[in-house]
Amino acid sequence: MVATASIKMDELLATWLGSDTIYENVLRIIESQKESCNNCSGGKHDGVGSGSAGGVGAGAGGGGVAPTLEDGRPPLSPKVSPKKVQKIEIPPFYKPPRPSSATSSSGGGVDEGGNPQNPPPQPPKRRMSSSFAEDQTWNGDFMSLTNVAAVGEESPKSNEEDSITDNTVTSGATGGNAAANQKRKVCIAQQAKELFLELGIQFNDIADPQIATALQKQYLHNAHDTYHSSQEDLTFIPLERFERITKELCNLPTFFHKPLYERILMLWSTHYHLSINNGDKSSTSSNQQSNLPPVVTYGIFHHYWSMEMAPFDKNERFFRLLKQPEVEFITRDDFFPYIKELLNDHPGLEFLSNHAEFQDKYAVTVITRIFYSVNLCHSGRITSRQIRKSNLLSVFQQVDEEEDINKVTKYFSYEHFYVLYCRFWELDHDRDYKITREDLLKYGEHSLSHMIVDRIFDAAPRPFEGSDAASLDENGNVISKVSRNYLSYEDFIFFMLSEEDKANEFSVRYWFTCVDVDGDDKLNNMEMRSFYAVQLHRMQCMGHEVVPFEDMLCQMMDMIKPANEEFLIVEDFLQPHCSQVAGALFDALFNVNKYVMFEQRDPFLERQKREDEFETDWDRFACIDYNRLAMEEEAREEEAMEADWVTMDGEEEDGDEYNSLGLSGSSEAPF
């Protein structure tokens, strides 16, 4: 009788909690209690949350609206999702078993509850994420295979996708065969020919007789040239019309058109002179190369596609375009032509057209940030493997399509550049573009200890130490040849990105190298105690509550959960559960302000940080600091305007003094 009554009560409880009305009422009660009392972890509320078997808790934290930022600006990318009512999970003994017919048809076994237990599916075959679904050979050598696959598809396609059809479609095809043939794509050669006829200048329409004569003499009447067999192959596209070829056919950003055009001509010049000299590189001279017409013809593009595009996927094409032909890595100088074209082409950077100095600084900032995230070994040389592991190509595509440059927070944001450069400008008082140890001690309101500052200058990774051949030994290991007495602007970018976002892999390795004094790749108690001793003294002088080293270390070990409690290694900080707490230990060792904030953190504010629209701590810091700098710049402009008014109303002999006073504030800003 007791068992029957308990079962009835369970059924009533499950039915009651399964009601949508009751569920919404419970959520409303919980939210009202949270608003009235910050600490709502009492037994009654916990009982309601746990009794719903996770439904109430999941519903309260699942579908919310991204909070508004403190400065009142709406979020850039709000993560708003409709609020879904989750049904209560019924215990297993109330769940009806699935029919056995499904089990028998699937061929798998069943468990004790009658539910099918099929074996897991086989893992999919490995495929490069940047490979192409369509045939990329020039003449469509594998087009028949892709067309056969298209015939088997049943899903309809739009008219835009059906616009490019195969020339082999017969007029008598009807019904399903005609619809299937419309899905067939033409080869690259046909697509390129259509674009060259639409955008290019045909041989008979060439206005410059010198170009026409050179094309006919050096290409059409040359027995060694196999890419120009007719006048149609001499059709060329000028540089200013090459954007569609770059975007539509090569799948590259639009602002790549000029460097791509120049690379095509350079490779063709090398091929042309090697062919006429029977492969003798010593016979190829710069004078011979300059005699070739500076235009990309249909035949020249055929050569480039066959050599540099068809055999490779998207990432490899991108890598081979950026690097120099004779090497297998990308240096910082290889990025400058593309960033220069971005500055000339992007509407979000148009206001910098009259500021050449800051265009150069912006380009240096973007390139340094790329090396910070992609070149994790800080060798100054980006390899093909590093390109594949990064999102560099997709970010280049994003900045090409996004008009607001500040929405591309990876590498290209102008606001991020402004924050980095202004922070460097504030510390560089003598304007020699060098940060000394005394300058760096002032960073973050003197938050860093002198011990970590010394280690930054002595041991911290520098961005381009290995970019020069003289910086490598015979085994390819980096040998520091740069001066360690100061930080350049590029070095400061590495430091600041690592300081303000300690949750990424490079930042962890950056600070681990600084704290690992003996260089054994192990962080032991003695090393941590030496850094923390300076922190203890600083906390005592500042009047903060002193936390003993043993208590701090115990707390950090509980959060990090290292493999060996005797020492810490880099891999301990890179564990998935350490992504948000990896920097807490480093702050405890050398950043007193951030460590005090960590000890006095508000759980509610920490939850807000996890739910805002910022992907990284650096994005959050850059947004807040940019707003601070913008407000300071507006205040300086208002002071300058007031000084100008005083000058106009005052005596003429005092005008110079007031003008100098008004301009003194703006001279500290880089703009």
C-alpha positions in Angstrom: 0.0 0.0 0.0 2.8 2.4 0.8 4.6 1.5 -2.4 1.5 2.2 -4.4 0.9 5.5 -2.7 4.5 6.6 -3.4 4.1 5.7 -7.0 0.9 7.7 -7.3 2.7 10.7 -5.7 5.5 10.4 -8.2 3.1 10.3 -11.0 1.3 13.4 -9.7 4.6 15.2 -9.2 5.7 14.4 -12.7 2.4 15.6 -14.1 2.4 18.8 -12.1 6.0 19.7 -13.1 5.3 18.8 -16.7 2.6 21.4 -17.0 3.7 24.5 -19.0 1.8 26.9 -16.7 3.3 25.5 -13.5 6.7 25.5 -15.1 6.5 29.2 -16.0 5.2 30.1 -12.5 8.2 28.3 -11.0 10.6 30.2 -13.2 8.9 33.5 -12.4 9.1 32.8 -8.6 12.9 32.0 -8.9 13.6 35.1 -10.9 11.7 37.3 -8.5 13.6 35.8 -5.6 16.9 36.4 -7.3 16.1 40.0 -7.8 15.1 40.6 -4.2 18.0 38.7 -2.7 21.5 38.3 -4.3 22.3 35.2 -2.2 19.5 32.8 -3.1 21.3 29.5 -2.5 19.0 28.5 0.4 17.4 25.2 0.8 13.9 26.1 -0.4 15.1 27.5 -3.8 17.6 24.7 -4.2 14.9 22.2 -3.7 12.8 23.7 -6.4 15.7 23.8 -8.8 16.8 20.3 -8.2 13.3 18.9 -8.1 12.8 19.8 -11.8 15.6 17.5 -12.8 17.6 20.2 -14.5 14.6 21.7 -16.4 14.3 24.8 -14.4 18.0 25.5 -14.1 18.5 25.0 -17.8 15.5 27.1 -18.7 16.7 30.0 -16.6 20.2 30.1 -17.9 19.7 28.9 -21.5 17.8 31.5 -23.5 18.6 35.0 -22.4 19.4 38.3 -24.0 23.0 39.5 -24.1 23.4 42.2 -21.5 24.0 45.8 -22.5 27.5 47.1 -22.1 28.4 49.6 -19.3 28.9 52.4 -21.8 25.4 52.0 -23.1 26.4 50.9 -26.6 24.3 47.9 -27.9 26.2 44.7 -28.4 27.9 44.2 -31.8 26.8 40.6 -32.2 24.0 39.8 -29.8 23.5 36.2 -29.1 19.7 36.2 -28.7 17.8 32.9 -28.9 14.1 32.3 -28.3 13.2 31.1 -24.9 12.2 27.4 -25.1 10.2 25.6 -22.6 12.0 22.3 -21.8 9.9 19.4 -20.8 10.6 17.5 -17.6 12.6 14.3 -18.1 10.4 11.4 -17.0 12.1 8.7 -15.0 13.0 5.6 -16.9 10.3 3.4 -15.4 7.6 5.7 -16.7 9.1 5.9 -20.2 7.4 3.4 -22.6 9.8 1.1 -24.3 10.4 1.5 -28.0 8.9 -1.0 -30.3 11.0 -4.0 -31.0 10.3 -3.8 -34.8 12.6 -0.8 -35.1 15.3 -2.9 -33.4 14.9 -5.8 -35.7 15.0 -3.6 -38.7 18.1 -1.8 -37.7 20.0 -4.9 -37.0 21.3 -3.9 -33.5 20.7 -5.3 -30.0 18.4 -4.0 -27.3 19.1 -3.1 -23.7 17.0 -4.1 -20.6 14.4 -1.4 -21.3 13.9 -2.5 -24.9 15.6 0.5 -26.5 17.8 -0.2 -29.5 21.5 -0.2 -29.0 23.0 0.1 -32.5 26.7 0.3 -32.9 28.1 3.8 -33.5 28.5 4.9 -37.1 31.9 4.6 -38.7 33.9 7.9 -38.6 33.9 9.8 -41.8 36.9 9.7 -44.1 39.3 12.5 -43.4 38.9 15.4 -45.9 40.7 18.7 -45.9 38.3 21.5 -44.9 39.7 23.8 -47.6 39.3 21.3 -50.5 36.9 21.8 -53.4 33.8 19.9 -54.2 34.1 20.7 -57.9 36.8 19.8 -60.4 39.6 22.4 -60.4 41.6 21.2 -63.4 41.8 23.6 -66.3 40.1 21.4 -68.9 37.8 19.6 -66.5 39.6 16.2 -66.5 37.4 14.9 -63.7 34.2 16.8 -64.7 32.5 13.6 -65.8 32.7 12.3 -62.2 31.3 15.4 -60.7 28.5 15.5 -63.2 27.6 11.9 -62.5 27.3 12.8 -58.8 25.1 15.8 -59.7 22.8 13.6 -61.7 22.1 11.5 -58.6 21.1 14.5 -56.5 17.4 15.2 -56.1 17.4 18.5 -54.3 16.5 21.4 -56.6 18.8 24.3 -57.1 18.2 28.0 -57.7 18.3 29.7 -61.0 21.6 31.4 -60.1 23.2 28.0 -59.6 21.7 26.7 -62.9 23.1 29.7 -64.9 26.4 28.0 -65.6 25.6 24.8 -67.5 27.6 22.3 -69.5 27.8 22.8 -73.2 27.3 19.1 -73.7 23.6 19.4 -72.7 21.6 18.3 -75.7 18.5 20.1 -76.8 16.5 16.9 -76.8 17.0 16.2 -73.1 13.7 16.3 -71.3 12.2 15.6 -67.9 14.6 14.4 -65.2 17.6 14.1 -67.5 17.4 17.7 -68.6 17.1 18.9 -65.0 20.1 16.8 -64.0 22.2 18.1 -66.9 21.4 21.6 -65.9 23.3 21.0 -62.7 26.5 20.2 -64.5 29.3 22.8 -64.1 31.6 23.9 -66.9 35.3 23.6 -66.6 37.6 26.3 -65.4 38.8 27.0 -68.9 35.3 27.9 -70.1 34.6 30.0 -67.0 37.9 31.9 -67.5 37.2 32.4 -71.2 33.8 33.9 -70.5 35.3 36.3 -68.0 38.1 37.3 -70.3 35.7 38.0 -73.2 33.5 40.0 -70.9 36.2 42.0 -69.0 39.2 41.8 -71.3 40.5 43.4 -74.5 40.6 41.2 -77.5 43.6 41.2 -79.9 41.8 43.1 -82.7 40.6 45.8 -80.3 44.1 46.6 -78.8 44.6 50.4 -79.1 48.3 50.4 -78.3 50.2 49.0 -81.4 53.3 48.3 -79.3 51.4 45.9 -77.0 49.8 44.3 -80.0 53.1 43.8 -81.8 54.8 42.5 -78.7 52.0 40.0 -77.9 52.0 38.6 -81.5 55.8 38.5 -81.8 56.8 37.1 -78.4 53.8 34.8 -77.7 51.9 33.9 -80.9 54.9 33.4 -83.2 57.1 31.8 -80.5 57.6 28.1 -81.0 58.5 27.6 -77.3 55.2 29.1 -76.1 52.5 26.4 -75.8 49.9 28.6 -74.0 49.2 31.0 -76.9 48.1 29.1 -80.0 45.5 31.6 -81.4 44.5 35.2 -81.1 41.9 34.3 -78.6 44.7 33.3 -76.2 46.0 36.9 -76.5 42.9 38.4 -75.0 44.1 40.2 -71.8 42.5 41.8 -68.8 44.0 45.1 -67.5 44.8 45.4 -63.8 41.9 47.6 -62.9 39.4 44.9 -64.2 41.0 42.0 -62.5 38.9 42.0 -59.3 36.3 39.6 -60.6 38.8 37.1 -61.7 40.4 37.3 -58.2 37.1 36.9 -56.3 34.9 34.7 -58.5 37.4 32.4 -60.1 40.3 32.3 -57.7 38.2 32.5 -54.5 40.5 35.2 -53.0 39.7 38.5 -51.4 39.0 41.3 -53.8 41.9 43.5 -52.6 44.3 40.7 -53.6 43.9 41.5 -57.3 47.0 43.7 -57.7 49.5 41.4 -55.9 47.9 38.4 -57.7 48.3 40.2 -61.0 51.9 40.9 -60.3 52.6 37.4 -59.1 51.1 35.9 -62.3 53.3 38.1 -64.5 56.4 37.3 -62.4 55.9 33.5 -62.6 55.1 33.8 -66.3 58.2 35.8 -67.0 60.3 33.1 -65.2 58.6 30.3 -67.2 58.9 32.2 -70.5 62.6 32.8 -70.3 63.4 29.3 -69.0 61.5 27.8 -71.9 63.4 29.9 -74.6 66.7 29.3 -72.8 66.1 25.5 -72.4 65.9 25.7 -68.7 69.2 27.7 -68.2 68.5 30.0 -65.3 71.8 31.9 -65.7 70.7 33.1 -69.1 67.6 34.8 -67.7 68.2 38.5 -67.1 66.1 41.3 -65.8 66.3 43.1 -69.1 64.7 40.2 -70.9 61.9 40.0 -68.3 61.2 43.7 -68.7 60.6 43.3 -72.5 57.4 41.3 -72.0 54.1 43.1 -72.2 52.8 43.9 -68.7 49.4 42.3 -69.2 47.8 39.0 -68.2 46.5 37.2 -71.2 44.2 34.2 -71.3 47.2 32.0 -72.0 49.2 33.4 -69.2 46.3 32.9 -66.8 46.1 29.3 -68.1 49.7 28.8 -67.2 49.3 30.2 -63.7 46.2 28.1 -63.0 47.8 24.9 -64.1 50.9 25.5 -62.0 49.7 27.3 -58.9 45.9 26.7 -58.5 44.7 23.4 -59.9 47.0 21.0 -57.8 46.3 22.7 -54.5 43.5 23.5 -52.1 42.4 26.9 -50.8 44.9 27.1 -47.9 47.8 26.0 -50.1 46.9 28.5 -52.8 46.8 31.2 -50.2 50.2 30.2 -48.8 51.9 29.9 -52.2 50.6 33.3 -53.2 51.9 35.1 -50.1 55.3 33.5 -49.9 58.2 34.1 -52.2 58.6 31.4 -54.9 62.1 30.3 -53.8 61.2 29.7 -50.1 58.7 27.6 -48.1 57.6 30.1 -45.5 56.0 33.6 -45.2 57.8 36.5 -43.6 56.3 39.8 -42.4 57.5 41.6 -45.5 55.3 39.3 -47.6 52.1 40.7 -46.0 52.8 44.4 -46.7 51.5 44.5 -50.3 48.2 43.0 -49.3 47.7 45.2 -46.2 48.6 48.2 -48.4 45.9 47.2 -50.9 43.4 46.7 -48.0 44.2 50.3 -46.8 43.5 51.6 -50.3 40.4 49.5 -50.9 38.5 49.2 -47.6 35.8 51.8 -46.9 36.4 51.5 -43.2 40.0 52.7 -43.5 39.4 55.5 -46.0 39.9 58.2 -43.4 43.5 57.2 -43.1 44.3 58.0 -46.7 45.9 61.3 -45.7 47.9 59.9 -42.8 50.7 57.8 -44.3 52.5 57.4 -41.0 49.5 55.8 -39.3 48.8 53.6 -42.4 52.3 52.1 -41.8 51.6 51.7 -38.1 48.3 50.0 -38.8 49.9 47.6 -41.3 52.7 46.8 -38.7 50.0 46.2 -36.1 48.0 43.8 -38.3 51.0 41.8 -39.4 52.3 41.5 -35.8 48.9 40.3 -34.6 48.9 37.7 -37.4 52.3 36.4 -36.3 51.1 36.4 -32.7 48.2 34.1 -33.3 49.5 32.0 -36.3 53.3 31.7 -35.7 53.1 30.1 -32.2 56.7 29.1 -32.3 57.6 32.8 -32.7 60.2 32.0 -35.4 59.1 34.9 -37.6 58.3 32.4 -40.4 54.8 31.1 -41.1 54.7 27.7 -42.6 52.0 25.9 -44.6 51.1 23.8 -41.7 50.5 26.9 -39.5 48.3 28.4 -42.2 46.1 25.2 -42.2 45.7 25.2 -38.4 44.8 28.9 -38.3 41.7 30.9 -39.5 43.8 33.4 -41.4 42.3 32.8 -44.8 38.7 33.0 -43.5 39.5 36.3 -41.7 40.9 37.8 -44.9 37.7 36.8 -46.6 35.6 38.3 -43.8 37.4 41.6 -43.9 36.9 41.7 -47.6 33.1 41.4 -47.2 32.6 43.4 -44.0 32.3 47.2 -44.4 32.8 47.9 -40.7 36.4 47.2 -40.1 35.9 47.2 -36.3 33.6 44.1 -36.5 36.6 42.0 -37.7 38.2 41.7 -34.3 40.7 39.2 -35.5 43.8 41.1 -36.6 42.2 44.0 -38.5 40.1 46.0 -36.1 41.1 49.7 -36.2 39.9 50.2 -32.6 42.3 47.5 -31.4 45.1 49.1 -33.3 44.2 52.5 -31.7 44.3 50.9 -28.2 47.7 49.2 -28.8 49.3 52.3 -30.4 48.0 54.8 -27.8 49.2 52.6 -24.9 52.6 52.4 -26.5 52.5 56.2 -27.1 51.6 56.9 -23.4 54.7 54.9 -22.2 57.1 56.2 -24.8 57.7 59.7 -23.3 60.9 60.5 -25.3 59.3 59.5 -28.6 62.1 57.2 -29.8 59.7 54.3 -30.3 61.5 52.3 -27.7 60.1 51.1 -24.3 62.7 50.8 -21.5 62.4 48.9 -18.3 61.4 52.1 -16.4 58.7 52.8 -19.0 57.2 49.3 -18.7 57.0 49.5 -14.9 54.4 52.3 -15.4 52.1 50.0 -17.4 48.7 49.4 -15.9 49.3 51.9 -13.0 52.5 50.2 -11.9 50.7 46.8 -11.6 53.7 44.7 -12.7 56.5 43.8 -10.4 60.1 44.8 -11.2 61.0 41.1 -11.2 58.7 40.2 -14.1 59.7 43.3 -16.0 63.3 42.1 -15.9 62.2 38.7 -17.1 60.2 40.3 -20.0 63.3 42.0 -21.3 65.6 39.1 -20.7 63.6 36.0 -21.7 60.2 36.9 -23.2 59.6 35.8 -26.8 60.1 38.5 -29.5 58.0 38.4 -32.6 60.6 38.4 -35.4 63.7 37.0 -33.8 64.0 34.1 -36.2 62.9 36.0 -39.4 66.5 36.8 -40.3 68.9 34.0 -41.3 71.5 35.4 -39.0 69.2 34.7 -36.1 69.3 31.0 -36.7 72.0 28.5 -35.9 73.0 25.6 -38.1 70.2 23.5 -36.7 67.5 26.1 -37.3 67.2 27.1 -33.7 66.4 30.7 -32.9 69.4 32.8 -31.6 68.5 36.2 -30.3 70.3 38.9 -32.2 68.0 41.7 -31.3 68.7 44.1 -28.5 67.2 43.2 -25.1 67.6 46.6 -23.7 64.3 47.9 -24.9 61.0 46.8 -26.4 60.1 47.9 -30.0 56.5 48.5 -31.0 56.2 44.9 -32.3 57.6 43.6 -29.0 55.1 45.7 -27.1 52.2 44.3 -29.1 53.3 40.8 -28.1 53.5 41.9 -24.4 50.2 43.7 -24.3 48.2 41.0 -26.1 49.6 38.4 -23.6 49.0 40.6 -20.6 45.4 41.5 -21.3 44.3 38.0 -22.4 46.0 35.1 -20.6 43.5 32.5 -21.8 45.1 31.7 -25.2 48.0 29.3 -25.9 50.6 31.8 -26.9 50.0 34.0 -23.8 50.4 31.0 -21.6 53.7 30.1 -23.3 54.8 33.7 -23.2 54.4 34.0 -19.4 55.5 30.5 -18.6 58.8 31.3 -20.4 59.2 34.4 -18.2 58.4 32.7 -14.9 60.5 29.6 -15.7 63.8 31.1 -14.5 66.0 28.0 -14.8 64.6 27.1 -18.3 63.8 23.5 -17.5 60.2 23.7 -18.8 58.9 23.1 -15.2 57.5 25.7 -12.8 58.4 24.6 -9.3 57.6 25.9 -5.9 60.9 27.7 -5.5 60.4 29.8 -8.7 56.8 30.7 -7.8 57.8 31.6 -4.2 60.5 34.0 -5.4 58.0 35.9 -7.6 55.2 35.8 -4.9 57.6 37.2 -2.3 57.6 40.5 -4.2 53.9 40.4 -4.4 53.6 40.0 -0.7 55.7 43.0 0.0 53.7 45.1 -2.5 50.4 44.0 -1.0 51.6 44.9 2.5 52.7 48.4 1.3 49.4 49.0 -0.4 47.4 47.9 2.6 45.7 44.9 1.0 45.0 41.7 2.9 48.0 39.4 2.6 47.4 35.9 1.4 50.1 33.4 2.4 52.0 31.6 -0.4 50.8 28.2 0.8 47.1 29.3 0.6 47.5 30.9 -2.8 49.3 27.8 -4.2 46.7 25.4 -2.8 43.9 27.5 -4.4 45.6 27.6 -7.7 46.4 23.8 -7.7 42.8 23.1 -7.0 41.8 25.1 -10.1 44.5 23.9 -12.5 44.6 20.3 -11.4 48.1 19.6 -12.7 49.3 16.1 -13.6 52.1 16.3 -11.1 51.7 18.3 -7.9 55.5 18.8 -7.5 55.7 21.2 -10.5 53.6 22.7 -13.3 54.2 22.4 -17.1 52.7 24.3 -20.0 50.3 21.5 -20.8 48.7 21.9 -17.4 47.6 25.4 -18.3 46.3 24.3 -21.7 43.7 21.9 -20.3 40.1 22.6 -21.4 39.0 23.4 -17.8 41.8 25.9 -17.4 40.9 28.2 -20.3 39.4 30.8 -18.0 41.6 30.3 -14.9 45.0 29.8 -16.5 46.0 33.5 -16.0 45.0 33.6 -12.3 48.3 32.0 -11.3 50.3 34.4 -13.4 48.4 37.4 -12.0 49.1 36.1 -8.5 52.8 35.9 -9.2 53.5 39.3 -10.8 50.4 41.5 -11.3 49.2 42.8 -8.0 46.2 44.8 -9.2 44.7 41.9 -11.2 45.4 39.5 -8.3 43.5 41.7 -5.9 40.6 42.0 -8.3 40.6 38.2 -8.6 40.5 37.8 -4.8 37.6 40.3 -4.6 35.8 39.3 -7.7 32.0 39.5 -7.8 30.4 36.2 -9.0 27.5 38.1 -10.7 30.0 40.2 -12.7 32.0 37.1 -13.6 28.8 35.6 -15.0 28.1 38.7 -17.0 31.5 38.4 -18.6 30.8 34.8 -19.6 27.5 35.8 -21.2 28.5 39.0 -23.1 29.3 39.2 -26.8 33.0 39.3 -26.5 34.9 36.2 -27.6 38.1 36.8 -25.7 39.3 38.9 -22.8 41.3 41.0 -25.2 38.2 42.0 -27.2 36.5 43.0 -23.9 39.6 45.0 -22.7 40.1 46.7 -26.1 36.4 47.8 -26.2 36.5 49.3 -22.7 39.9 51.0 -23.3 39.0 52.4 -26.6 35.9 54.1 -25.1 38.2 55.5 -22.4 40.6 56.9 -24.9 37.8 58.3 -27.0 36.4 60.2 -24.0 39.8 61.6 -23.2 40.4 62.7 -26.8 37.0 64.5 -26.8 37.9 66.2 -23.5 41.2 67.4 -25.0 39.4 68.7 -28.1 36.9 70.6 -25.9 39.8 72.1 -23.9 41.5 73.1 -27.1 38.3 74.8 -28.4 37.8 76.6 -25.1 41.4 77.8 -25.3 40.9 79.0 -28.9 37.8 81.1 -27.7 39.8 82.6 -24.9 42.5 83.5 -27.4 40.1 85.2 -29.7 38.5 87.2 -26.8 41.8 88.0 -25.1 44.6 90.4 -25.9 46.6 89.7 -29.0 49.9 89.4 -27.2 48.6 86.5 -25.1 47.3 84.6 -28.1 50.4 82.5 -28.6 50.4 81.4 -24.9 46.8 80.2 -25.0 47.2 78.5 -28.3 50.2 76.5 -27.0 48.1 75.6 -24.0 45.3 74.3 -26.1 47.5 72.2 -28.4 49.6 70.7 -25.5 46.8 68.2 -24.7 46.3 67.0 -28.2 50.0 66.5 -28.8 50.0 63.5 -26.5 47.5 61.6 -28.8 48.7 59.9 -31.9 45.9 61.4 -34.0 
